Amino acid sequence: EPKGFGHIGFLVDDLNAAVASLEAAGYKFQKKPSDGKIPWLAFALDPDNYWVEIIQRGGGPAPKE
């Protein structure tokens, strides 16, 4: 089981589209944009359960669907 907070992050132009694409590919999430108080980021889990941060470019809320 991974320990610590080591992770990698990616900036995306459309966070909701990126999350939907990763979900369709079978990835699980530690945090989706709708979870918590920070709607401009998500954390996907890689096959080893490390967190992969996906961040809305510009740091603001994700575009509306």
CHARMM-style PDB file with segment names, atoms N, HN, CA, C and O in Angstrom:
ATOM      1  N   GLU     1       0.846  -1.182   0.000  1.00  0.00      PROA
ATOM      2  CA  GLU     1       0.000   0.000   0.000  1.00  0.00      PROA
ATOM      3  C   GLU     1       0.887   1.239   0.000  1.00  0.00      PROA
ATOM      4  O   GLU     1       1.747   1.373   0.870  1.00  0.00      PROA
ATOM      5  N   PRO     2       0.696   2.163  -0.970  1.00  0.00      PROA
ATOM      6  CA  PRO     2       1.515   3.377  -1.014  1.00  0.00      PROA
ATOM      7  C   PRO     2       1.367   4.212   0.252  1.00  0.00      PROA
ATOM      8  O   PRO     2       0.290   4.264   0.847  1.00  0.00      PROA
ATOM      9  N   LYS     3       2.435   4.853   0.654  1.00  0.00      PROA
ATOM     10  HN  LYS     3       3.310   4.810   0.170  1.00  0.00      PROA
ATOM     11  CA  LYS     3       2.430   5.743   1.816  1.00  0.00      PROA
ATOM     12  C   LYS     3       2.912   7.128   1.375  1.00  0.00      PROA
ATOM     13  O   LYS     3       3.605   7.260   0.367  1.00  0.00      PROA
ATOM     14  N   GLY     4       2.545   8.133   2.124  1.00  0.00      PROA
ATOM     15  HN  GLY     4       1.982   8.026   2.943  1.00  0.00      PROA
ATOM     16  CA  GLY     4       2.996   9.486   1.804  1.00  0.00      PROA
ATOM     17  C   GLY     4       2.053  10.168   0.831  1.00  0.00      PROA
ATOM     18  O   GLY     4       0.949   9.686   0.578  1.00  0.00      PROA
ATOM     19  N   PHE     5       2.499  11.297   0.287  1.00  0.00      PROA
ATOM     20  HN  PHE     5       3.396  11.688   0.493  1.00  0.00      PROA
ATOM     21  CA  PHE     5       1.661  12.092  -0.601  1.00  0.00      PROA
ATOM     22  C   PHE     5       2.358  12.351  -1.918  1.00  0.00      PROA
ATOM     23  O   PHE     5       2.123  13.388  -2.539  1.00  0.00      PROA
ATOM     24  N   GLY     6       3.214  11.436  -2.369  1.00  0.00      PROA
ATOM     25  HN  GLY     6       3.405  10.593  -1.865  1.00  0.00      PROA
ATOM     26  CA  GLY     6       3.865  11.606  -3.659  1.00  0.00      PROA
ATOM     27  C   GLY     6       2.870  11.379  -4.781  1.00  0.00      PROA
ATOM     28  O   GLY     6       2.186  10.357  -4.815  1.00  0.00      PROA
ATOM     29  N   HSD     7       2.790  12.324  -5.692  1.00  0.00      PROA
ATOM     30  HN  HSD     7       3.346  13.154  -5.665  1.00  0.00      PROA
ATOM     31  CA  HSD     7       1.897  12.167  -6.827  1.00  0.00      PROA
ATOM     32  C   HSD     7       2.347  13.058  -7.966  1.00  0.00      PROA
ATOM     33  O   HSD     7       3.225  13.906  -7.808  1.00  0.00      PROA
ATOM     34  N   ILE     8       1.728  12.850  -9.116  1.00  0.00      PROA
ATOM     35  HN  ILE     8       1.014  12.161  -9.245  1.00  0.00      PROA
ATOM     36  CA  ILE     8       1.989  13.667 -10.295  1.00  0.00      PROA
ATOM     37  C   ILE     8       0.694  14.398 -10.641  1.00  0.00      PROA
ATOM     38  O   ILE     8      -0.394  13.916 -10.327  1.00  0.00      PROA
ATOM     39  N   GLY     9       0.806  15.546 -11.280  1.00  0.00      PROA
ATOM     40  HN  GLY     9       1.690  15.937 -11.535  1.00  0.00      PROA
ATOM     41  CA  GLY     9      -0.381  16.307 -11.650  1.00  0.00      PROA
ATOM     42  C   GLY     9      -0.361  16.704 -13.113  1.00  0.00      PROA
ATOM     43  O   GLY     9       0.703  16.887 -13.705  1.00  0.00      PROA
ATOM     44  N   PHE    10      -1.543  16.835 -13.690  1.00  0.00      PROA
ATOM     45  HN  PHE    10      -2.407  16.686 -13.210  1.00  0.00      PROA
ATOM     46  CA  PHE    10      -1.699  17.248 -15.077  1.00  0.00      PROA
ATOM     47  C   PHE    10      -2.713  18.374 -15.157  1.00  0.00      PROA
ATOM     48  O   PHE    10      -3.770  18.310 -14.529  1.00  0.00      PROA
ATOM     49  N   LEU    11      -2.393  19.413 -15.933  1.00  0.00      PROA
ATOM     50  HN  LEU    11      -1.534  19.465 -16.444  1.00  0.00      PROA
ATOM     51  CA  LEU    11      -3.345  20.486 -16.230  1.00  0.00      PROA
ATOM     52  C   LEU    11      -4.173  20.075 -17.438  1.00  0.00      PROA
ATOM     53  O   LEU    11      -3.639  19.558 -18.419  1.00  0.00      PROA
ATOM     54  N   VAL    12      -5.484  20.308 -17.364  1.00  0.00      PROA
ATOM     55  HN  VAL    12      -5.919  20.728 -16.567  1.00  0.00      PROA
ATOM     56  CA  VAL    12      -6.370  19.997 -18.488  1.00  0.00      PROA
ATOM     57  C   VAL    12      -7.250  21.203 -18.784  1.00  0.00      PROA
ATOM     58  O   VAL    12      -7.528  22.011 -17.898  1.00  0.00      PROA
ATOM     59  N   ASP    13      -7.686  21.321 -20.030  1.00  0.00      PROA
ATOM     60  HN  ASP    13      -7.460  20.665 -20.750  1.00  0.00      PROA
ATOM     61  CA  ASP    13      -8.554  22.438 -20.423  1.00  0.00      PROA
ATOM     62  C   ASP    13      -9.995  22.225 -19.986  1.00  0.00      PROA
ATOM     63  O   ASP    13     -10.720  23.193 -19.757  1.00  0.00      PROA
ATOM     64  N   ASP    14     -10.422  20.962 -19.867  1.00  0.00      PROA
ATOM     65  HN  ASP    14      -9.833  20.176 -20.054  1.00  0.00      PROA
ATOM     66  CA  ASP    14     -11.799  20.648 -19.485  1.00  0.00      PROA
ATOM     67  C   ASP    14     -11.769  19.487 -18.495  1.00  0.00      PROA
ATOM     68  O   ASP    14     -11.691  18.324 -18.891  1.00  0.00      PROA
ATOM     69  N   LEU    15     -11.831  19.812 -17.213  1.00  0.00      PROA
ATOM     70  HN  LEU    15     -11.894  20.757 -16.892  1.00  0.00      PROA
ATOM     71  CA  LEU    15     -11.720  18.812 -16.152  1.00  0.00      PROA
ATOM     72  C   LEU    15     -12.828  17.768 -16.230  1.00  0.00      PROA
ATOM     73  O   LEU    15     -12.564  16.576 -16.072  1.00  0.00      PROA
ATOM     74  N   ASN    16     -14.063  18.200 -16.472  1.00  0.00      PROA
ATOM     75  HN  ASN    16     -14.277  19.169 -16.600  1.00  0.00      PROA
ATOM     76  CA  ASN    16     -15.174  17.244 -16.538  1.00  0.00      PROA
ATOM     77  C   ASN    16     -14.984  16.250 -17.673  1.00  0.00      PROA
ATOM     78  O   ASN    16     -15.268  15.065 -17.505  1.00  0.00      PROA
ATOM     79  N   ALA    17     -14.514  16.707 -18.813  1.00  0.00      PROA
ATOM     80  HN  ALA    17     -14.283  17.670 -18.949  1.00  0.00      PROA
ATOM     81  CA  ALA    17     -14.274  15.811 -19.946  1.00  0.00      PROA
ATOM     82  C   ALA    17     -13.130  14.843 -19.635  1.00  0.00      PROA
ATOM     83  O   ALA    17     -13.194  13.668 -19.999  1.00  0.00      PROA
ATOM     84  N   ALA    18     -12.094  15.327 -18.969  1.00  0.00      PROA
ATOM     85  HN  ALA    18     -12.042  16.281 -18.674  1.00  0.00      PROA
ATOM     86  CA  ALA    18     -10.968  14.464 -18.609  1.00  0.00      PROA
ATOM     87  C   ALA    18     -11.420  13.382 -17.630  1.00  0.00      PROA
ATOM     88  O   ALA    18     -11.051  12.217 -17.782  1.00  0.00      PROA
ATOM     89  N   VAL    19     -12.211  13.757 -16.633  1.00  0.00      PROA
ATOM     90  HN  VAL    19     -12.510  14.703 -16.510  1.00  0.00      PROA
ATOM     91  CA  VAL    19     -12.719  12.789 -15.655  1.00  0.00      PROA
ATOM     92  C   VAL    19     -13.605  11.757 -16.357  1.00  0.00      PROA
ATOM     93  O   VAL    19     -13.473  10.560 -16.104  1.00  0.00      PROA
ATOM     94  N   ALA    20     -14.500  12.205 -17.231  1.00  0.00      PROA
ATOM     95  HN  ALA    20     -14.607  13.178 -17.437  1.00  0.00      PROA
ATOM     96  CA  ALA    20     -15.386  11.284 -17.947  1.00  0.00      PROA
ATOM     97  C   ALA    20     -14.584  10.309 -18.801  1.00  0.00      PROA
ATOM     98  O   ALA    20     -14.914   9.125 -18.862  1.00  0.00      PROA
ATOM     99  N   SER    21     -13.535  10.795 -19.460  1.00  0.00      PROA
ATOM    100  HN  SER    21     -13.267  11.757 -19.410  1.00  0.00      PROA
ATOM    101  CA  SER    21     -12.703   9.945 -20.295  1.00  0.00      PROA
ATOM    102  C   SER    21     -11.975   8.887 -19.462  1.00  0.00      PROA
ATOM    103  O   SER    21     -11.913   7.720 -19.848  1.00  0.00      PROA
ATOM    104  N   LEU    22     -11.427   9.303 -18.322  1.00  0.00      PROA
ATOM    105  HN  LEU    22     -11.478  10.251 -18.009  1.00  0.00      PROA
ATOM    106  CA  LEU    22     -10.724   8.358 -17.450  1.00  0.00      PROA
ATOM    107  C   LEU    22     -11.689   7.337 -16.851  1.00  0.00      PROA
ATOM    108  O   LEU    22     -11.353   6.157 -16.743  1.00  0.00      PROA
ATOM    109  N   GLU    23     -12.883   7.782 -16.462  1.00  0.00      PROA
ATOM    110  HN  GLU    23     -13.156   8.740 -16.550  1.00  0.00      PROA
ATOM    111  CA  GLU    23     -13.897   6.857 -15.934  1.00  0.00      PROA
ATOM    112  C   GLU    23     -14.283   5.821 -16.995  1.00  0.00      PROA
ATOM    113  O   GLU    23     -14.408   4.634 -16.696  1.00  0.00      PROA
ATOM    114  N   ALA    24     -14.468   6.280 -18.231  1.00  0.00      PROA
ATOM    115  HN  ALA    24     -14.366   7.245 -18.474  1.00  0.00      PROA
ATOM    116  CA  ALA    24     -14.833   5.368 -19.324  1.00  0.00      PROA
ATOM    117  C   ALA    24     -13.741   4.335 -19.581  1.00  0.00      PROA
ATOM    118  O   ALA    24     -14.016   3.225 -20.036  1.00  0.00      PROA
ATOM    119  N   ALA    25     -12.494   4.714 -19.284  1.00  0.00      PROA
ATOM    120  HN  ALA    25     -12.270   5.616 -18.915  1.00  0.00      PROA
ATOM    121  CA  ALA    25     -11.360   3.789 -19.452  1.00  0.00      PROA
ATOM    122  C   ALA    25     -11.196   2.862 -18.249  1.00  0.00      PROA
ATOM    123  O   ALA    25     -10.319   1.998 -18.249  1.00  0.00      PROA
ATOM    124  N   GLY    26     -12.042   3.035 -17.213  1.00  0.00      PROA
ATOM    125  HN  GLY    26     -12.755   3.736 -17.213  1.00  0.00      PROA
ATOM    126  CA  GLY    26     -12.012   2.136 -16.069  1.00  0.00      PROA
ATOM    127  C   GLY    26     -11.226   2.606 -14.865  1.00  0.00      PROA
ATOM    128  O   GLY    26     -11.053   1.854 -13.906  1.00  0.00      PROA
ATOM    129  N   TYR    27     -10.741   3.854 -14.901  1.00  0.00      PROA
ATOM    130  HN  TYR    27     -10.881   4.464 -15.680  1.00  0.00      PROA
ATOM    131  CA  TYR    27      -9.986   4.363 -13.749  1.00  0.00      PROA
ATOM    132  C   TYR    27     -10.926   4.722 -12.604  1.00  0.00      PROA
ATOM    133  O   TYR    27     -12.047   5.182 -12.824  1.00  0.00      PROA
ATOM    134  N   LYS    28     -10.458   4.508 -11.393  1.00  0.00      PROA
ATOM    135  HN  LYS    28      -9.548   4.135 -11.214  1.00  0.00      PROA
ATOM    136  CA  LYS    28     -11.214   4.883 -10.196  1.00  0.00      PROA
ATOM    137  C   LYS    28     -10.687   6.223  -9.687  1.00  0.00      PROA
ATOM    138  O   LYS    28      -9.589   6.651 -10.044  1.00  0.00      PROA
ATOM    139  N   PHE    29     -11.489   6.875  -8.848  1.00  0.00      PROA
ATOM    140  HN  PHE    29     -12.381   6.528  -8.558  1.00  0.00      PROA
ATOM    141  CA  PHE    29     -11.133   8.191  -8.344  1.00  0.00      PROA
ATOM    142  C   PHE    29     -11.108   8.228  -6.826  1.00  0.00      PROA
ATOM    143  O   PHE    29     -11.962   7.649  -6.154  1.00  0.00      PROA
ATOM    144  N   GLN    30     -10.115   8.918  -6.308  1.00  0.00      PROA
ATOM    145  HN  GLN    30      -9.422   9.389  -6.853  1.00  0.00      PROA
ATOM    146  CA  GLN    30     -10.061   9.240  -4.885  1.00  0.00      PROA
ATOM    147  C   GLN    30     -10.953  10.444  -4.602  1.00  0.00      PROA
ATOM    148  O   GLN    30     -11.610  10.517  -3.564  1.00  0.00      PROA
ATOM    149  N   LYS    31     -10.964  11.402  -5.560  1.00  0.00      PROA
ATOM    150  HN  LYS    31     -10.431  11.342  -6.404  1.00  0.00      PROA
ATOM    151  CA  LYS    31     -11.773  12.621  -5.440  1.00  0.00      PROA
ATOM    152  C   LYS    31     -12.200  13.064  -6.824  1.00  0.00      PROA
ATOM    153  O   LYS    31     -11.378  13.172  -7.733  1.00  0.00      PROA
ATOM    154  N   LYS    32     -13.478  13.319  -6.978  1.00  0.00      PROA
ATOM    155  HN  LYS    32     -14.146  13.231  -6.239  1.00  0.00      PROA
ATOM    156  CA  LYS    32     -14.004  13.880  -8.224  1.00  0.00      PROA
ATOM    157  C   LYS    32     -14.260  15.370  -8.006  1.00  0.00      PROA
ATOM    158  O   LYS    32     -14.317  15.821  -6.862  1.00  0.00      PROA
ATOM    159  N   PRO    33     -14.416  16.145  -9.086  1.00  0.00      PROA
ATOM    160  CA  PRO    33     -14.633  17.582  -8.929  1.00  0.00      PROA
ATOM    161  C   PRO    33     -15.841  17.921  -8.052  1.00  0.00      PROA
ATOM    162  O   PRO    33     -15.850  18.956  -7.386  1.00  0.00      PROA
ATOM    163  N   SER    34     -16.843  17.071  -8.048  1.00  0.00      PROA
ATOM    164  HN  SER    34     -16.836  16.230  -8.589  1.00  0.00      PROA
ATOM    165  CA  SER    34     -18.053  17.340  -7.265  1.00  0.00      PROA
ATOM    166  C   SER    34     -17.890  17.006  -5.780  1.00  0.00      PROA
ATOM    167  O   SER    34     -18.768  17.322  -4.977  1.00  0.00      PROA
ATOM    168  N   ASP    35     -16.781  16.375  -5.412  1.00  0.00      PROA
ATOM    169  HN  ASP    35     -16.068  16.119  -6.064  1.00  0.00      PROA
ATOM    170  CA  ASP    35     -16.516  16.026  -4.010  1.00  0.00      PROA
ATOM    171  C   ASP    35     -15.771  17.163  -3.314  1.00  0.00      PROA
ATOM    172  O   ASP    35     -14.810  17.699  -3.864  1.00  0.00      PROA
ATOM    173  N   GLY    36     -16.196  17.526  -2.138  1.00  0.00      PROA
ATOM    174  HN  GLY    36     -16.977  17.090  -1.691  1.00  0.00      PROA
ATOM    175  CA  GLY    36     -15.466  18.511  -1.355  1.00  0.00      PROA
ATOM    176  C   GLY    36     -15.663  19.933  -1.830  1.00  0.00      PROA
ATOM    177  O   GLY    36     -16.624  20.252  -2.529  1.00  0.00      PROA
ATOM    178  N   LYS    37     -14.719  20.789  -1.430  1.00  0.00      PROA
ATOM    179  HN  LYS    37     -13.938  20.530  -0.862  1.00  0.00      PROA
ATOM    180  CA  LYS    37     -14.847  22.229  -1.670  1.00  0.00      PROA
ATOM    181  C   LYS    37     -13.940  22.746  -2.775  1.00  0.00      PROA
ATOM    182  O   LYS    37     -13.877  23.956  -2.992  1.00  0.00      PROA
ATOM    183  N   ILE    38     -13.237  21.869  -3.477  1.00  0.00      PROA
ATOM    184  HN  ILE    38     -13.288  20.886  -3.300  1.00  0.00      PROA
ATOM    185  CA  ILE    38     -12.311  22.311  -4.523  1.00  0.00      PROA
ATOM    186  C   ILE    38     -12.743  21.679  -5.851  1.00  0.00      PROA
ATOM    187  O   ILE    38     -12.250  20.616  -6.228  1.00  0.00      PROA
ATOM    188  N   PRO    39     -13.668  22.341  -6.558  1.00  0.00      PROA
ATOM    189  CA  PRO    39     -14.223  21.740  -7.770  1.00  0.00      PROA
ATOM    190  C   PRO    39     -13.310  21.798  -8.991  1.00  0.00      PROA
ATOM    191  O   PRO    39     -13.677  21.272 -10.042  1.00  0.00      PROA
ATOM    192  N   TRP    40     -12.137  22.415  -8.890  1.00  0.00      PROA
ATOM    193  HN  TRP    40     -11.839  22.842  -8.037  1.00  0.00      PROA
ATOM    194  CA  TRP    40     -11.258  22.525 -10.045  1.00  0.00      PROA
ATOM    195  C   TRP    40     -10.149  21.472 -10.038  1.00  0.00      PROA
ATOM    196  O   TRP    40      -9.178  21.590 -10.785  1.00  0.00      PROA
ATOM    197  N   LEU    41     -10.292  20.435  -9.192  1.00  0.00      PROA
ATOM    198  HN  LEU    41     -11.081  20.339  -8.586  1.00  0.00      PROA
ATOM    199  CA  LEU    41      -9.330  19.347  -9.268  1.00  0.00      PROA
ATOM    200  C   LEU    41      -9.960  18.022  -8.921  1.00  0.00      PROA
ATOM    201  O   LEU    41     -10.990  17.939  -8.251  1.00  0.00      PROA
ATOM    202  N   ALA    42      -9.291  16.976  -9.412  1.00  0.00      PROA
ATOM    203  HN  ALA    42      -8.455  17.044  -9.956  1.00  0.00      PROA
ATOM    204  CA  ALA    42      -9.715  15.604  -9.140  1.00  0.00      PROA
ATOM    205  C   ALA    42      -8.454  14.787  -8.896  1.00  0.00      PROA
ATOM    206  O   ALA    42      -7.359  15.183  -9.297  1.00  0.00      PROA
ATOM    207  N   PHE    43      -8.616  13.649  -8.238  1.00  0.00      PROA
ATOM    208  HN  PHE    43      -9.505  13.327  -7.912  1.00  0.00      PROA
ATOM    209  CA  PHE    43      -7.518  12.710  -8.028  1.00  0.00      PROA
ATOM    210  C   PHE    43      -7.957  11.345  -8.530  1.00  0.00      PROA
ATOM    211  O   PHE    43      -8.836  10.710  -7.947  1.00  0.00      PROA
ATOM    212  N   ALA    44      -7.336  10.898  -9.618  1.00  0.00      PROA
ATOM    213  HN  ALA    44      -6.622  11.414 -10.091  1.00  0.00      PROA
ATOM    214  CA  ALA    44      -7.559   9.543 -10.115  1.00  0.00      PROA
ATOM    215  C   ALA    44      -6.551   8.628  -9.431  1.00  0.00      PROA
ATOM    216  O   ALA    44      -5.544   9.085  -8.891  1.00  0.00      PROA
ATOM    217  N   LEU    45      -6.835   7.337  -9.463  1.00  0.00      PROA
ATOM    218  HN  LEU    45      -7.654   6.965  -9.901  1.00  0.00      PROA
ATOM    219  CA  LEU    45      -5.913   6.355  -8.893  1.00  0.00      PROA
ATOM    220  C   LEU    45      -5.294   5.550 -10.020  1.00  0.00      PROA
ATOM    221  O   LEU    45      -5.995   5.047 -10.897  1.00  0.00      PROA
ATOM    222  N   ASP    46      -3.952   5.433  -9.988  1.00  0.00      PROA
ATOM    223  HN  ASP    46      -3.382   5.842  -9.275  1.00  0.00      PROA
ATOM    224  CA  ASP    46      -3.291   4.606 -10.991  1.00  0.00      PROA
ATOM    225  C   ASP    46      -3.400   3.134 -10.569  1.00  0.00      PROA
ATOM    226  O   ASP    46      -3.921   2.855  -9.490  1.00  0.00      PROA
ATOM    227  N   PRO    47      -2.927   2.193 -11.383  1.00  0.00      PROA
ATOM    228  CA  PRO    47      -3.072   0.771 -11.035  1.00  0.00      PROA
ATOM    229  C   PRO    47      -2.419   0.376  -9.709  1.00  0.00      PROA
ATOM    230  O   PRO    47      -2.795  -0.636  -9.118  1.00  0.00      PROA
ATOM    231  N   ASP    48      -1.447   1.161  -9.233  1.00  0.00      PROA
ATOM    232  HN  ASP    48      -1.141   1.983  -9.713  1.00  0.00      PROA
ATOM    233  CA  ASP    48      -0.805   0.888  -7.940  1.00  0.00      PROA
ATOM    234  C   ASP    48      -1.428   1.704  -6.809  1.00  0.00      PROA
ATOM    235  O   ASP    48      -0.900   1.730  -5.698  1.00  0.00      PROA
ATOM    236  N   ASN    49      -2.543   2.368  -7.087  1.00  0.00      PROA
ATOM    237  HN  ASN    49      -2.972   2.347  -7.990  1.00  0.00      PROA
ATOM    238  CA  ASN    49      -3.269   3.216  -6.137  1.00  0.00      PROA
ATOM    239  C   ASN    49      -2.529   4.490  -5.743  1.00  0.00      PROA
ATOM    240  O   ASN    49      -2.789   5.058  -4.683  1.00  0.00      PROA
ATOM    241  N   TYR    50      -1.607   4.938  -6.596  1.00  0.00      PROA
ATOM    242  HN  TYR    50      -1.396   4.476  -7.458  1.00  0.00      PROA
ATOM    243  CA  TYR    50      -1.025   6.260  -6.383  1.00  0.00      PROA
ATOM    244  C   TYR    50      -1.991   7.299  -6.940  1.00  0.00      PROA
ATOM    245  O   TYR    50      -2.703   7.042  -7.911  1.00  0.00      PROA
ATOM    246  N   TRP    51      -2.008   8.465  -6.320  1.00  0.00      PROA
ATOM    247  HN  TRP    51      -1.429   8.674  -5.532  1.00  0.00      PROA
ATOM    248  CA  TRP    51      -2.917   9.537  -6.731  1.00  0.00      PROA
ATOM    249  C   TRP    51      -2.340  10.275  -7.939  1.00  0.00      PROA
ATOM    250  O   TRP    51      -1.156  10.607  -7.967  1.00  0.00      PROA
ATOM    251  N   VAL    52      -3.183  10.523  -8.923  1.00  0.00      PROA
ATOM    252  HN  VAL    52      -4.146  10.253  -8.900  1.00  0.00      PROA
ATOM    253  CA  VAL    52      -2.823  11.328 -10.091  1.00  0.00      PROA
ATOM    254  C   VAL    52      -3.751  12.528 -10.076  1.00  0.00      PROA
ATOM    255  O   VAL    52      -4.964  12.396 -10.242  1.00  0.00      PROA
ATOM    256  N   GLU    53      -3.169  13.696  -9.874  1.00  0.00      PROA
ATOM    257  HN  GLU    53      -2.184  13.803  -9.738  1.00  0.00      PROA
ATOM    258  CA  GLU    53      -3.958  14.926  -9.760  1.00  0.00      PROA
ATOM    259  C   GLU    53      -4.279  15.461 -11.144  1.00  0.00      PROA
ATOM    260  O   GLU    53      -3.393  15.574 -11.991  1.00  0.00      PROA
ATOM    261  N   ILE    54      -5.543  15.791 -11.377  1.00  0.00      PROA
ATOM    262  HN  ILE    54      -6.263  15.699 -10.689  1.00  0.00      PROA
ATOM    263  CA  ILE    54      -5.992  16.373 -12.630  1.00  0.00      PROA
ATOM    264  C   ILE    54      -6.578  17.730 -12.277  1.00  0.00      PROA
ATOM    265  O   ILE    54      -7.533  17.826 -11.505  1.00  0.00      PROA
ATOM    266  N   ILE    55      -5.993  18.783 -12.854  1.00  0.00      PROA
ATOM    267  HN  ILE    55      -5.218  18.705 -13.481  1.00  0.00      PROA
ATOM    268  CA  ILE    55      -6.292  20.155 -12.439  1.00  0.00      PROA
ATOM    269  C   ILE    55      -6.861  20.947 -13.615  1.00  0.00      PROA
ATOM    270  O   ILE    55      -6.318  20.914 -14.720  1.00  0.00      PROA
ATOM    271  N   GLN    56      -7.951  21.653 -13.366  1.00  0.00      PROA
ATOM    272  HN  GLN    56      -8.392  21.680 -12.468  1.00  0.00      PROA
ATOM    273  CA  GLN    56      -8.516  22.542 -14.373  1.00  0.00      PROA
ATOM    274  C   GLN    56      -7.529  23.672 -14.646  1.00  0.00      PROA
ATOM    275  O   GLN    56      -7.134  24.389 -13.727  1.00  0.00      PROA
ATOM    276  N   ARG    57      -7.133  23.830 -15.904  1.00  0.00      PROA
ATOM    277  HN  ARG    57      -7.454  23.248 -16.650  1.00  0.00      PROA
ATOM    278  CA  ARG    57      -6.193  24.897 -16.274  1.00  0.00      PROA
ATOM    279  C   ARG    57      -6.766  26.247 -15.825  1.00  0.00      PROA
ATOM    280  O   ARG    57      -7.935  26.537 -16.080  1.00  0.00      PROA
ATOM    281  N   GLY    58      -5.973  27.049 -15.178  1.00  0.00      PROA
ATOM    282  HN  GLY    58      -5.023  26.814 -14.971  1.00  0.00      PROA
ATOM    283  CA  GLY    58      -6.398  28.350 -14.669  1.00  0.00      PROA
ATOM    284  C   GLY    58      -6.830  28.302 -13.211  1.00  0.00      PROA
ATOM    285  O   GLY    58      -6.997  29.350 -12.585  1.00  0.00      PROA
ATOM    286  N   GLY    59      -7.014  27.114 -12.661  1.00  0.00      PROA
ATOM    287  HN  GLY    59      -6.879  26.263 -13.169  1.00  0.00      PROA
ATOM    288  CA  GLY    59      -7.307  26.965 -11.246  1.00  0.00      PROA
ATOM    289  C   GLY    59      -8.697  27.336 -10.802  1.00  0.00      PROA
ATOM    290  O   GLY    59      -8.988  27.315  -9.606  1.00  0.00      PROA
ATOM    291  N   GLY    60      -9.559  27.672 -11.730  1.00  0.00      PROA
ATOM    292  HN  GLY    60      -9.322  27.689 -12.701  1.00  0.00      PROA
ATOM    293  CA  GLY    60     -10.928  28.010 -11.346  1.00  0.00      PROA
ATOM    294  C   GLY    60     -11.849  26.816 -11.486  1.00  0.00      PROA
ATOM    295  O   GLY    60     -11.399  25.708 -11.777  1.00  0.00      PROA
ATOM    296  N   PRO    61     -13.117  27.035 -11.282  1.00  0.00      PROA
ATOM    297  CA  PRO    61     -14.080  25.949 -11.422  1.00  0.00      PROA
ATOM    298  C   PRO    61     -14.064  25.335 -12.817  1.00  0.00      PROA
ATOM    299  O   PRO    61     -13.774  26.014 -13.802  1.00  0.00      PROA
ATOM    300  N   ALA    62     -14.375  24.063 -12.888  1.00  0.00      PROA
ATOM    301  HN  ALA    62     -14.611  23.512 -12.087  1.00  0.00      PROA
ATOM    302  CA  ALA    62     -14.442  23.370 -14.180  1.00  0.00      PROA
ATOM    303  C   ALA    62     -15.583  23.950 -15.011  1.00  0.00      PROA
ATOM    304  O   ALA    62     -16.561  24.455 -14.460  1.00  0.00      PROA
ATOM    305  N   PRO    63     -15.459  23.879 -16.332  1.00  0.00      PROA
ATOM    306  CA  PRO    63     -16.546  24.379 -17.183  1.00  0.00      PROA
ATOM    307  C   PRO    63     -17.849  23.641 -16.914  1.00  0.00      PROA
ATOM    308  O   PRO    63     -17.839  22.455 -16.582  1.00  0.00      PROA
ATOM    309  N   LYS    64     -18.963  24.336 -17.055  1.00  0.00      PROA
ATOM    310  HN  LYS    64     -18.971  25.299 -17.324  1.00  0.00      PROA
ATOM    311  CA  LYS    64     -20.274  23.708 -16.867  1.00  0.00      PROA
ATOM    312  C   LYS    64     -20.519  22.722 -18.009  1.00  0.00      PROA
ATOM    313  O   LYS    64     -20.095  22.943 -19.143  1.00  0.00      PROA
ATOM    314  N   GLU    65     -21.204  21.642 -17.689  1.00  0.00      PROA
ATOM    315  HN  GLU    65     -21.549  21.462 -16.767  1.00  0.00      PROA
ATOM    316  CA  GLU    65     -21.513  20.643 -18.710  1.00  0.00      PROA
ATOM    317  C   GLU    65     -22.645  21.119 -19.591  1.00  0.00      PROA
ATOM    318  OT1 GLU    65     -23.050  20.410 -20.513  1.00  0.00      PROA
TER     319      GLU     65
END
